[in-house]
Structures are given as C-alpha cells and as structure tokens.
Amino acid sequence: MLMNWMEVEQLVRLALSEDIGYRDITTENLIGPDLRSMGVFYAKQEGIVCGIDVAERVFSILDPTISFNILKEDGDLIREGEEVARITGPTRTLLTGERVALNFLQHMSGIATKTNDLVDRIRHFPVKVVDTRKTTPGLRALEKYAVRIGGGSNHRFGLFDGVLIKDNHIRAAGGITEAIQVLQRRISHLSKIEVEVENLEQLREALSAGADVVLLDNMEPDMMREAVKINAGRAILEASGGITQDTLVEVAKTGVDLISIGGLTHSANALDISFNIISLKD
C-alpha cells in the first residue's frame, strides 16, 4: 500500500475513538469475552476494491491476535456476492470494529470505483483524469490514494507542494503577468507554475508570461479547442469546472492534457459492502 502508514494509523485510531468512546456498551453486555467468531466482508454491488489494508488495521489495533485473510486486493474488480476478506477472532472485537472498517472500505472503494469508471470512458484519448483538493477534511491522503487505485492521477496534495495561481491570487497580485513574475523570482526553478484562466485573452497572457500549466476554468468545449490551438504545445492544459460523466468525453476530445474533477472525492457514492458473522467458535 503506497501510503504513509503513520498517517493511516492516526486516522484509524481517531475513527475508533470517535465510534467507541470509552466502551461498546451493547457488545460488552451481550457477548462473552471468550466467544470467537469468523466474519466475512462481501460486496453487494460491483466495483473496485480499495482500503482493505486500512480495514485490516482497524482490527489489528483493537486486537493484534486477529486473523485477517485478504481475498481481494486494492485495485481488484469485485462482483456482487464476492468476498473481500475473512476475519477470525474474538466476537467482541469483530463487532466493535465492524462499522469503522466498513466506513473506510466503502468510502475508499466508492472513490476508486467512480474514478475507474471515468478513466475507462476516455481510455482511448491521451488525457489524464486528476483529482482536486475538494476532499473530506482529514481524509485527503486516503481519498487521493483511492483515486490512484481507480486509475486516476493526483493533483497537488495541498498548498505546500504545487503552485496554482487562482482568480483571487490574480486580483490580489495585480494581474496574471505580475503574479507569474513574482513567483518566478521566489520559488525553486524545479517548481512548475500553474495559472487559472477563464478566457482566451487570459490564456494568451499566461503563456506569454511563462506559465508551465494553464487551468481552463469552466470553459465550453469549443473554447477549449481554441485554447489548445493557441497553446500549440507550449504549456500543459488542464480542463476543470463542472465536468461530469456526461461531458467528459466531449472535453477529452478537445485535446487538453488533464481533466480535473472534484466529484471524484467530494461526491462519490460509497460502494455497498457488508459484513456478516458466518460461524461461531468456542
């Protein structure tokens, strides 16, 4: 799993603390401490699995002796009725960790599934689907990982790892050229400068000032095609703003290099995955 495990550990512990509080009053009063069970995670709809290692970590934090048998890895296609994983251990632990594990697994699998669907729709075009910073607070690393598992690419992870001059930056700095020139003097020569533009006049200015990447914000496909002609390969062009599965192919046909879609992370439906105890062991 290509993730920062220290960050994952913190997120899982926070989620468990949020859900359990100081005790699981239902399970502790119903289930004896010595009862052991086997449980299974299974899909109730087709999709792309993501977050199985996070789900496993939920249970290993609760009880390191838990046996977690992964049947589907991140990135695998799973069909309705197929099992994702089997888990064996104290029944109390299985019941207490069930919801938190499902929350991570369903959410991340939903993002991976949506991303995979959109990437597949434009697989014949030389363009990448990328995510945005429109993520759930605290879960950005997990959500961006899920985008990669679904076949998409990551935009910047935060304000710290990529320059993007947006409309309000332009207003505050006095213009596109002014903003680019200041950044060219102050940031590393290894860093690319991306500028958001809303029309072709701004595009021309951004290109003249030396922008490395230009974000075409809320442009219609006809304007995007004209932007591609004007650009003539000088900068990387990113299409963004209101792009859906219905408009995706038309945008891909314009010749842009990147298509960024906030909906990959902020509005992907959770994949329907369930957990059932299937046997009890003394």
C-alpha positions as CSV (number, residue, x, y, z in Angstrom):
1,M,0.0,0.0,0.0
2,L,1.7,3.2,-1.2
3,M,0.6,5.4,1.8
4,N,2.1,7.0,4.8
5,W,1.4,4.4,7.5
6,M,1.9,6.8,10.3
7,E,-0.9,9.0,8.9
8,V,-3.1,5.9,8.4
9,E,-2.5,4.8,12.0
10,Q,-3.6,8.2,13.3
11,L,-6.7,8.3,11.2
12,V,-7.8,4.8,12.2
13,R,-7.2,5.5,15.9
14,L,-9.2,8.7,15.6
15,A,-12.0,6.9,13.9
16,L,-12.1,4.2,16.5
17,S,-12.0,6.7,19.4
18,E,-14.9,8.6,17.8
19,D,-17.0,5.5,17.4
20,I,-16.2,3.5,20.6
21,G,-15.7,6.4,23.1
22,Y,-14.9,4.7,26.3
23,R,-16.7,1.4,25.6
24,D,-19.0,-0.6,23.3
25,I,-21.9,-0.9,25.7
26,T,-24.0,-3.2,23.5
27,T,-21.4,-5.7,22.7
28,E,-19.8,-5.9,26.1
29,N,-23.2,-6.6,27.8
30,L,-24.3,-9.2,25.2
31,I,-21.2,-11.1,24.2
32,G,-18.9,-13.1,26.5
33,P,-15.2,-12.3,26.3
34,D,-14.2,-15.8,25.3
35,L,-16.5,-16.2,22.4
36,R,-14.8,-16.3,19.0
37,S,-16.2,-15.9,15.5
38,M,-15.5,-15.8,11.8
39,G,-16.8,-13.0,9.8
40,V,-16.8,-12.1,6.1
41,F,-16.8,-8.8,4.2
42,Y,-18.6,-9.2,0.9
43,A,-19.7,-6.9,-2.0
44,K,-23.4,-6.2,-2.6
45,Q,-22.5,-4.4,-5.9
46,E,-19.8,-4.5,-8.5
47,G,-16.8,-2.1,-8.1
48,I,-13.1,-1.6,-7.4
49,V,-11.8,-2.6,-4.0
50,C,-9.9,0.0,-2.1
51,G,-8.9,0.4,1.6
52,I,-8.6,-3.3,2.5
53,D,-5.3,-2.7,4.4
54,V,-7.0,0.2,6.3
55,A,-9.8,-2.1,7.3
56,E,-7.3,-4.7,8.4
57,R,-5.5,-2.1,10.5
58,V,-8.8,-1.3,12.3
59,F,-9.0,-4.8,13.7
60,S,-5.2,-5.2,14.4
61,I,-5.3,-2.1,16.6
62,L,-8.2,-3.5,18.5
63,D,-6.6,-6.9,18.9
64,P,-3.2,-7.9,17.4
65,T,-4.2,-11.6,17.5
66,I,-6.9,-11.1,14.9
67,S,-6.6,-13.2,11.7
68,F,-7.4,-11.2,8.7
69,N,-7.5,-13.1,5.4
70,I,-7.5,-10.7,2.4
71,L,-9.3,-12.2,-0.6
72,K,-9.4,-9.1,-2.8
73,E,-6.5,-6.6,-3.0
74,D,-6.8,-2.9,-3.6
75,G,-7.5,-2.4,-7.3
76,D,-9.2,-5.7,-7.8
77,L,-12.6,-5.8,-9.5
78,I,-15.2,-7.3,-7.2
79,R,-18.7,-8.5,-8.3
80,E,-21.9,-8.7,-6.3
81,G,-21.7,-11.5,-3.8
82,E,-18.0,-12.0,-3.9
83,E,-16.0,-11.9,-0.7
84,V,-13.4,-9.2,0.1
85,A,-11.9,-10.7,3.2
86,R,-12.5,-13.2,6.1
87,I,-11.6,-12.4,9.6
88,T,-11.3,-14.6,12.7
89,G,-11.0,-13.6,16.3
90,P,-12.9,-12.6,19.5
91,T,-16.5,-11.9,18.6
92,R,-16.4,-8.7,20.6
93,T,-13.6,-7.3,18.5
94,L,-15.3,-8.2,15.2
95,L,-18.5,-6.4,16.3
96,T,-16.8,-3.4,17.7
97,G,-14.5,-2.8,14.7
98,E,-17.1,-3.7,12.0
99,R,-18.5,-0.2,11.4
100,V,-15.3,1.7,11.3
101,A,-13.7,-0.8,9.0
102,L,-16.7,-0.7,6.7
103,N,-16.7,3.1,6.7
104,F,-13.1,3.2,5.3
105,L,-13.6,0.3,2.9
106,Q,-16.9,1.5,1.5
107,H,-15.8,5.1,1.1
108,M,-12.4,4.4,-0.5
109,S,-13.9,1.7,-2.8
110,G,-16.6,4.1,-3.9
111,I,-14.0,6.7,-4.9
112,A,-11.9,4.1,-6.7
113,T,-14.9,2.7,-8.5
114,K,-16.1,6.2,-9.7
115,T,-12.6,7.1,-10.8
116,N,-12.2,3.8,-12.7
117,D,-15.5,4.4,-14.5
118,L,-14.5,7.9,-15.7
119,V,-11.0,6.8,-16.7
120,D,-12.4,3.9,-18.7
121,R,-14.8,6.3,-20.6
122,I,-11.8,8.2,-22.0
123,R,-9.2,5.4,-22.2
124,H,-8.8,6.0,-26.0
125,F,-7.7,9.6,-25.5
126,P,-4.3,10.9,-24.4
127,V,-5.6,12.7,-21.4
128,K,-5.4,12.0,-17.6
129,V,-8.2,12.3,-15.1
130,V,-6.9,14.0,-11.9
131,D,-8.4,14.9,-8.6
132,T,-8.6,18.2,-6.6
133,R,-8.3,19.5,-3.1
134,K,-12.1,19.1,-2.7
135,T,-11.7,16.3,-0.2
136,T,-13.1,15.3,3.2
137,P,-11.2,17.2,5.9
138,G,-8.7,14.8,7.4
139,L,-9.1,12.1,4.8
140,R,-7.3,13.6,1.9
141,A,-4.4,11.1,1.9
142,L,-6.9,8.1,1.8
143,E,-9.1,9.7,-0.8
144,K,-6.2,10.6,-3.1
145,Y,-4.9,7.1,-2.7
146,A,-8.3,5.7,-3.8
147,V,-8.1,7.9,-6.9
148,R,-4.8,6.3,-7.8
149,I,-6.2,2.8,-7.2
150,G,-9.0,3.7,-9.6
151,G,-6.6,4.6,-12.3
152,G,-6.7,8.4,-11.9
153,S,-3.8,10.7,-11.1
154,N,-3.3,13.1,-8.2
155,H,-3.2,16.9,-8.5
156,R,-1.3,18.7,-5.7
157,F,-1.8,17.3,-2.2
158,G,-2.0,20.7,-0.6
159,L,-0.9,24.3,-0.7
160,F,2.7,23.2,0.0
161,D,3.5,21.0,-3.0
162,G,2.4,22.9,-6.0
163,V,1.9,26.4,-7.3
164,L,-1.6,27.3,-8.6
165,I,-2.4,30.9,-9.2
166,K,-6.2,31.2,-8.9
167,D,-8.6,34.1,-9.7
168,N,-8.3,35.7,-6.2
169,H,-4.5,35.4,-6.3
170,I,-4.6,37.3,-9.6
171,R,-6.8,40.1,-8.2
172,A,-4.6,40.4,-5.1
173,A,-1.3,40.4,-7.1
174,G,-2.4,42.9,-9.7
175,G,-2.7,40.6,-12.7
176,I,-1.6,37.3,-14.3
177,T,1.8,38.6,-15.5
178,E,2.6,40.2,-12.2
179,A,1.8,37.1,-10.2
180,I,3.8,34.8,-12.5
181,Q,6.8,37.1,-12.5
182,V,6.9,37.3,-8.7
183,L,6.7,33.6,-8.3
184,Q,9.4,33.0,-11.0
185,R,11.8,35.1,-8.8
186,R,10.8,33.5,-5.5
187,I,10.2,29.8,-6.0
188,S,12.6,27.0,-6.9
189,H,13.5,26.6,-10.6
190,L,12.3,23.0,-10.2
191,S,8.7,24.1,-9.4
192,K,6.1,24.5,-12.1
193,I,3.7,27.4,-12.1
194,E,0.1,26.8,-12.9
195,V,-2.4,29.6,-13.6
196,E,-6.2,29.5,-13.7
197,V,-7.7,31.4,-16.6
198,E,-11.3,32.0,-17.6
199,N,-11.0,33.1,-21.2
200,L,-8.6,33.1,-24.2
201,E,-7.2,36.6,-23.5
202,Q,-6.1,35.4,-20.1
203,L,-4.6,32.3,-21.7
204,R,-2.5,34.3,-24.0
205,E,-1.2,36.4,-21.2
206,A,-0.4,33.4,-19.1
207,L,1.5,31.8,-21.9
208,S,3.4,35.0,-22.7
209,A,4.4,35.3,-19.0
210,G,5.8,31.8,-19.0
211,A,3.2,29.6,-17.2
212,D,4.0,25.9,-17.2
213,V,0.5,24.7,-16.7
214,V,-2.8,26.5,-17.5
215,L,-6.1,25.6,-15.9
216,L,-9.0,26.3,-18.2
217,D,-11.8,27.1,-15.8
218,N,-15.4,26.4,-16.7
219,M,-14.7,26.8,-20.5
220,E,-17.1,25.3,-23.0
221,P,-15.6,22.6,-25.3
222,D,-15.4,24.9,-28.3
223,M,-13.3,27.4,-26.3
224,M,-11.1,24.6,-25.0
225,R,-10.4,23.5,-28.6
226,E,-9.4,27.0,-29.5
227,A,-7.2,27.2,-26.4
228,V,-5.4,24.0,-27.5
229,K,-4.7,25.7,-30.8
230,I,-3.4,28.8,-29.2
231,N,-1.3,26.9,-26.8
232,A,0.4,24.9,-29.5
233,G,2.0,22.6,-27.0
234,R,3.7,25.3,-25.0
235,A,2.1,24.5,-21.7
236,I,0.2,21.7,-20.1
237,L,-3.5,22.4,-20.3
238,E,-5.9,21.3,-17.6
239,A,-9.7,21.4,-18.0
240,S,-11.7,22.0,-14.9
241,G,-15.0,23.1,-13.6
242,G,-18.3,21.3,-13.7
243,I,-17.1,18.3,-15.7
244,T,-19.3,15.2,-15.3
245,Q,-19.5,11.8,-16.8
246,D,-21.9,13.2,-19.4
247,T,-19.5,15.8,-20.6
248,L,-16.2,14.0,-20.0
249,V,-15.8,12.5,-23.5
250,E,-16.5,15.8,-25.2
251,V,-13.9,17.5,-23.0
252,A,-11.3,14.8,-23.8
253,K,-11.9,15.3,-27.5
254,T,-10.7,18.9,-27.2
255,G,-7.0,17.9,-26.8
256,V,-6.4,19.0,-23.3
257,D,-3.8,17.1,-21.2
258,L,-5.6,16.9,-17.9
259,I,-9.2,16.8,-16.7
260,S,-9.6,17.6,-13.0
261,I,-12.9,16.5,-11.4
262,G,-13.7,17.4,-7.8
263,G,-16.5,14.9,-7.8
264,L,-14.1,12.1,-7.7
265,T,-13.7,12.7,-4.0
266,H,-16.5,15.0,-2.8
267,S,-19.5,13.2,-4.3
268,A,-18.5,9.6,-5.0
269,N,-21.1,7.1,-3.6
270,A,-19.9,4.5,-1.1
271,L,-19.6,1.0,-2.6
272,D,-22.1,-1.3,-1.0
273,I,-20.1,-3.7,1.1
274,S,-21.4,-5.7,4.1
275,F,-20.0,-7.7,7.0
276,N,-21.6,-10.8,8.4
277,I,-20.6,-13.2,11.1
278,I,-20.9,-16.7,9.5
279,S,-19.7,-19.0,12.2
280,L,-19.1,-19.1,15.9
281,K,-16.2,-20.8,17.6
282,D,-15.9,-21.8,21.2
